[in-house]
Amino acid sequence: MTLRPRQYDLVVFDWDGTLFDSTALIVRCIQDACVDLGLPRPADVDAAYVIGMGLHEALAHVCPGIGREQVAAMAGRYRHHYFARQHELTLFAGTLQMLQALKARNHWLAVATGKSRLGLDEALKTVELRGMFDGSRTADETASKPHPRMLLELMAEFGTEPERTLMIGDTTHDLQLAANAGTHALAVSYGAHEPASFAAYEPRFVAHSVAELHRWLDEHA
């Protein structure tokens, strides 16, 4: 049997809300960090909107007008709440099998995330995924989404062109990142942002489950 040629050499995933079932916990931790500092508790939709940004950018956005010292204090409280419960989090069902299938087709796999390097490395260790990804970029070591630098650096690392690179994420920040870097994009509807917000960015497909995402990648990636 002749294998279908790959359309994409590099497949880049967002982490939280795309591979990792962490959206609800992140929302609670942002809210709890605000309450700890006597700030108004943001609504769920507002806390969910900033998922995917770097932590400091996200907290400044969800509580506009606060000073740099308060943002730093909020970041500390957020990390306190998140790391206390991150052991409860898991990959979405079917994610590991999807990644293994992509590896078997010799795609390069990478992560572009708003998490910190410490946070991503801890998550990868927790779910025993070390070695699955060929590269990664985190918000504390490069520009935060939707600046294109994460994808530009990954493409340079692997020598891939934008048209041979696919970005997959659950937020408009991920889709705008792809647009800014000139790559193709896929969206998933089971994460932080409502799928109605995706249309303006014209993703190639919107997957409503990991199973749908897996099938699309098998057929088109």
C-alpha positions as a LaTeX table, in Angstrom:
\begin{tabular}{lrrr}
\hline
Residue & $x$ (\AA) & $y$ (\AA) & $z$ (\AA) \\
\hline
Met1 & 0.00 & 0.00 & 0.00 \\
Thr2 & 1.31 & 3.46 & $-0.93$ \\
Leu3 & 1.17 & 5.93 & 1.94 \\
Arg4 & $-0.48$ & 9.26 & 1.25 \\
Pro5 & 2.10 & 12.08 & 1.22 \\
Arg6 & 2.06 & 14.38 & 4.23 \\
Gln7 & 0.55 & 17.82 & 3.75 \\
Tyr8 & 2.19 & 19.11 & 6.92 \\
Asp9 & 5.70 & 18.40 & 8.16 \\
Leu10 & 5.26 & 20.23 & 11.48 \\
Val11 & 2.09 & 19.95 & 13.58 \\
Val12 & 2.00 & 22.37 & 16.53 \\
Phe13 & $-0.47$ & 22.02 & 19.39 \\
Asp14 & $-1.61$ & 24.42 & 22.03 \\
Trp15 & $-1.58$ & 22.68 & 25.43 \\
Asp16 & $-4.33$ & 23.78 & 27.85 \\
Gly17 & $-7.81$ & 23.12 & 26.50 \\
Thr18 & $-6.48$ & 21.43 & 23.36 \\
Leu19 & $-4.54$ & 18.41 & 24.63 \\
Phe20 & $-4.88$ & 18.85 & 28.38 \\
Asp21 & $-8.27$ & 19.03 & 30.13 \\
Ser22 & $-7.38$ & 22.04 & 32.26 \\
Thr23 & $-9.68$ & 24.90 & 31.23 \\
Ala24 & $-12.01$ & 24.73 & 34.25 \\
Leu25 & $-9.12$ & 24.59 & 36.72 \\
Ile26 & $-7.32$ & 27.55 & 35.10 \\
Val27 & $-10.51$ & 29.62 & 35.27 \\
Arg28 & $-10.93$ & 28.81 & 38.99 \\
Cys29 & $-7.28$ & 29.60 & 39.74 \\
Ile30 & $-7.48$ & 32.99 & 38.00 \\
Gln31 & $-10.64$ & 33.79 & 39.95 \\
Asp32 & $-9.16$ & 32.63 & 43.26 \\
Ala33 & $-5.99$ & 34.68 & 42.67 \\
Cys34 & $-8.11$ & 37.81 & 42.19 \\
Val35 & $-10.14$ & 37.13 & 45.32 \\
Asp36 & $-6.97$ & 36.49 & 47.35 \\
Leu37 & $-5.86$ & 40.07 & 46.60 \\
Gly38 & $-9.25$ & 41.62 & 47.28 \\
Leu39 & $-9.97$ & 42.23 & 43.59 \\
Pro40 & $-13.32$ & 41.58 & 41.88 \\
Arg41 & $-13.86$ & 37.94 & 40.93 \\
Pro42 & $-13.93$ & 37.82 & 37.10 \\
Ala43 & $-16.75$ & 36.03 & 35.34 \\
Asp44 & $-16.03$ & 32.57 & 33.96 \\
Val45 & $-16.14$ & 33.81 & 30.37 \\
Asp46 & $-13.65$ & 36.61 & 31.10 \\
Ala47 & $-11.22$ & 34.29 & 32.87 \\
Ala48 & $-11.52$ & 31.72 & 30.08 \\
Tyr49 & $-10.86$ & 34.34 & 27.39 \\
Val50 & $-7.26$ & 34.95 & 28.55 \\
Ile51 & $-6.26$ & 31.27 & 28.53 \\
Gly52 & $-3.41$ & 30.85 & 26.08 \\
Met53 & $-1.79$ & 34.21 & 26.82 \\
Gly54 & 1.31 & 34.43 & 28.95 \\
Leu55 & 0.38 & 34.47 & 32.63 \\
His56 & 1.29 & 38.10 & 33.35 \\
Glu57 & $-0.46$ & 39.34 & 30.18 \\
Ala58 & $-3.52$ & 37.24 & 31.03 \\
Leu59 & $-3.83$ & 38.54 & 34.59 \\
Ala60 & $-3.32$ & 42.16 & 33.52 \\
His61 & $-6.04$ & 41.70 & 30.89 \\
Val62 & $-8.56$ & 40.11 & 33.24 \\
Cys63 & $-8.03$ & 42.85 & 35.87 \\
Pro64 & $-7.36$ & 45.99 & 33.81 \\
Gly65 & $-5.77$ & 48.92 & 35.56 \\
Ile66 & $-3.89$ & 47.02 & 38.25 \\
Gly67 & $-0.22$ & 47.77 & 38.78 \\
Arg68 & 2.79 & 45.65 & 37.97 \\
Glu69 & 3.31 & 44.66 & 41.61 \\
Gln70 & $-0.28$ & 43.45 & 41.88 \\
Val71 & 0.10 & 41.44 & 38.67 \\
Ala72 & 3.22 & 39.79 & 40.11 \\
Ala73 & 1.38 & 39.03 & 43.36 \\
Met74 & $-1.59$ & 37.62 & 41.42 \\
Ala75 & 0.76 & 35.41 & 39.41 \\
Gly76 & 2.14 & 34.00 & 42.65 \\
Arg77 & $-1.34$ & 33.26 & 43.98 \\
Tyr78 & $-2.37$ & 31.72 & 40.64 \\
Arg79 & 0.62 & 29.37 & 40.71 \\
His80 & $-0.13$ & 28.46 & 44.32 \\
His81 & $-3.67$ & 27.36 & 43.45 \\
Tyr82 & $-2.73$ & 25.68 & 40.15 \\
Phe83 & 0.20 & 23.63 & 41.40 \\
Ala84 & $-1.84$ & 22.48 & 44.39 \\
Arg85 & $-4.32$ & 20.76 & 42.06 \\
Gln86 & $-2.52$ & 20.10 & 38.79 \\
His87 & $-2.12$ & 16.43 & 39.72 \\
Glu88 & $-5.88$ & 16.08 & 39.11 \\
Leu89 & $-5.54$ & 16.97 & 35.42 \\
Thr90 & $-5.28$ & 14.57 & 32.51 \\
Leu91 & $-5.05$ & 14.50 & 28.75 \\
Phe92 & $-8.35$ & 14.51 & 26.92 \\
Ala93 & $-9.41$ & 10.94 & 26.14 \\
Gly94 & $-7.90$ & 9.75 & 22.87 \\
Thr95 & $-5.12$ & 12.33 & 22.79 \\
Leu96 & $-2.25$ & 9.92 & 23.32 \\
Gln97 & $-3.43$ & 7.65 & 20.49 \\
Met98 & $-3.78$ & 10.64 & 18.16 \\
Leu99 & $-0.25$ & 11.82 & 18.91 \\
Gln100 & 1.16 & 8.32 & 18.45 \\
Ala101 & $-0.52$ & 8.08 & 15.04 \\
Leu102 & 1.05 & 11.37 & 13.96 \\
Lys103 & 4.47 & 10.22 & 15.15 \\
Ala104 & 4.04 & 7.00 & 13.17 \\
Arg105 & 3.56 & 9.13 & 10.01 \\
Asn106 & 6.83 & 10.94 & 10.83 \\
His107 & 5.34 & 14.37 & 11.47 \\
Trp108 & 7.33 & 16.64 & 13.71 \\
Leu109 & 5.21 & 17.46 & 16.76 \\
Ala110 & 5.57 & 20.59 & 18.86 \\
Val111 & 3.79 & 22.59 & 21.57 \\
Ala112 & 3.21 & 26.36 & 21.58 \\
Thr113 & 1.69 & 27.37 & 24.90 \\
Gly114 & 0.99 & 30.24 & 27.25 \\
Lys115 & 2.33 & 28.09 & 30.10 \\
Ser116 & 5.73 & 28.69 & 31.62 \\
Arg117 & 8.64 & 26.36 & 30.84 \\
Leu118 & 8.45 & 24.98 & 34.38 \\
Gly119 & 4.70 & 24.43 & 34.04 \\
Leu120 & 4.94 & 22.67 & 30.67 \\
Asp121 & 7.84 & 20.45 & 31.73 \\
Glu122 & 5.95 & 19.47 & 34.87 \\
Ala123 & 2.83 & 18.65 & 32.84 \\
Leu124 & 4.79 & 16.57 & 30.35 \\
Lys125 & 6.40 & 14.65 & 33.21 \\
Thr126 & 3.04 & 14.14 & 34.92 \\
Val127 & 1.37 & 12.58 & 31.89 \\
Glu128 & 4.48 & 10.67 & 30.79 \\
Leu129 & 4.80 & 12.36 & 27.43 \\
Arg130 & 8.50 & 13.08 & 27.47 \\
Gly131 & 9.92 & 12.31 & 24.03 \\
Met132 & 6.56 & 12.64 & 22.27 \\
Phe133 & 7.21 & 16.23 & 21.21 \\
Asp134 & 10.15 & 17.29 & 19.08 \\
Gly135 & 10.04 & 20.91 & 20.18 \\
Ser136 & 8.14 & 23.45 & 22.28 \\
Arg137 & 7.87 & 27.13 & 23.07 \\
Thr138 & 6.45 & 28.67 & 26.25 \\
Ala139 & 5.34 & 32.21 & 26.98 \\
Asp140 & 8.17 & 32.97 & 29.39 \\
Glu141 & 10.91 & 32.18 & 26.88 \\
Thr142 & 9.53 & 33.98 & 23.81 \\
Ala143 & 6.71 & 36.37 & 22.87 \\
Ser144 & 3.22 & 35.56 & 24.12 \\
Lys145 & 0.41 & 34.69 & 21.73 \\
Pro146 & $-0.81$ & 36.01 & 19.34 \\
His147 & 2.65 & 37.38 & 18.44 \\
Pro148 & 3.97 & 35.01 & 15.73 \\
Arg149 & 7.38 & 34.44 & 17.32 \\
Met150 & 6.51 & 31.04 & 18.83 \\
Leu151 & 5.67 & 29.58 & 15.43 \\
Leu152 & 8.42 & 31.44 & 13.61 \\
Glu153 & 11.00 & 30.01 & 16.00 \\
Leu154 & 9.61 & 26.48 & 15.70 \\
Met155 & 9.54 & 26.67 & 11.90 \\
Ala156 & 13.14 & 27.90 & 11.90 \\
Glu157 & 14.15 & 25.07 & 14.26 \\
Phe158 & 12.75 & 22.39 & 11.97 \\
Gly159 & 13.33 & 24.12 & 8.65 \\
Thr160 & 9.65 & 24.05 & 7.68 \\
Glu161 & 7.72 & 26.54 & 5.57 \\
Pro162 & 4.45 & 28.16 & 6.74 \\
Glu163 & 2.39 & 26.21 & 4.21 \\
Arg164 & 3.82 & 22.95 & 5.64 \\
Thr165 & 3.00 & 23.92 & 9.24 \\
Leu166 & $-0.31$ & 23.40 & 11.06 \\
Met167 & $-1.28$ & 25.11 & 14.33 \\
Ile168 & $-4.05$ & 23.51 & 16.44 \\
Gly169 & $-5.71$ & 25.28 & 19.35 \\
Asp170 & $-8.86$ & 26.04 & 21.30 \\
Thr171 & $-8.72$ & 29.85 & 21.38 \\
Thr172 & $-8.75$ & 32.80 & 19.02 \\
His173 & $-5.24$ & 33.57 & 20.36 \\
Asp174 & $-4.04$ & 30.32 & 18.75 \\
Leu175 & $-5.79$ & 31.06 & 15.47 \\
Gln176 & $-4.47$ & 34.62 & 15.36 \\
Leu177 & $-0.99$ & 33.28 & 16.14 \\
Ala178 & $-1.25$ & 31.04 & 13.07 \\
Ala179 & $-2.55$ & 33.89 & 10.91 \\
Asn180 & 0.26 & 36.18 & 12.06 \\
Ala181 & 2.85 & 33.50 & 11.24 \\
Gly182 & 1.25 & 32.62 & 7.88 \\
Thr183 & 0.51 & 28.98 & 8.76 \\
His184 & $-2.65$ & 26.92 & 8.46 \\
Ala185 & $-4.81$ & 26.44 & 11.56 \\
Leu186 & $-7.30$ & 24.01 & 13.07 \\
Ala187 & $-9.61$ & 24.81 & 15.98 \\
Val188 & $-11.15$ & 22.62 & 18.66 \\
Ser189 & $-14.45$ & 23.62 & 20.24 \\
Tyr190 & $-14.10$ & 21.77 & 23.56 \\
Gly191 & $-11.65$ & 24.21 & 25.20 \\
Ala192 & $-11.74$ & 27.79 & 26.44 \\
His193 & $-13.34$ & 29.82 & 23.63 \\
Glu194 & $-16.75$ & 29.55 & 22.03 \\
Pro195 & $-16.52$ & 28.18 & 18.47 \\
Ala196 & $-18.62$ & 31.05 & 17.12 \\
Ser197 & $-15.55$ & 33.26 & 17.59 \\
Phe198 & $-13.41$ & 31.12 & 15.27 \\
Ala199 & $-15.03$ & 31.99 & 11.94 \\
Ala200 & $-13.17$ & 35.27 & 11.45 \\
Tyr201 & $-9.87$ & 33.36 & 11.39 \\
Glu202 & $-11.02$ & 30.76 & 8.82 \\
Pro203 & $-9.55$ & 27.60 & 10.37 \\
Arg204 & $-9.39$ & 24.65 & 8.01 \\
Phe205 & $-11.64$ & 22.66 & 10.36 \\
Val206 & $-13.30$ & 22.92 & 13.75 \\
Ala207 & $-13.19$ & 19.64 & 15.68 \\
His208 & $-15.82$ & 19.05 & 18.36 \\
Ser209 & $-13.98$ & 16.13 & 19.97 \\
Val210 & $-10.54$ & 14.56 & 20.02 \\
Ala211 & $-11.95$ & 11.72 & 17.91 \\
Glu212 & $-13.02$ & 14.22 & 15.22 \\
Leu213 & $-9.61$ & 15.89 & 15.37 \\
His214 & $-7.87$ & 12.53 & 15.06 \\
Arg215 & $-9.95$ & 11.57 & 12.00 \\
Trp216 & $-9.29$ & 14.88 & 10.27 \\
Leu217 & $-5.56$ & 14.60 & 10.86 \\
Asp218 & $-5.52$ & 11.02 & 9.58 \\
Glu219 & $-7.26$ & 12.08 & 6.39 \\
His220 & $-5.76$ & 15.50 & 5.71 \\
Ala221 & $-2.50$ & 16.09 & 7.57 \\
\hline
\end{tabular}
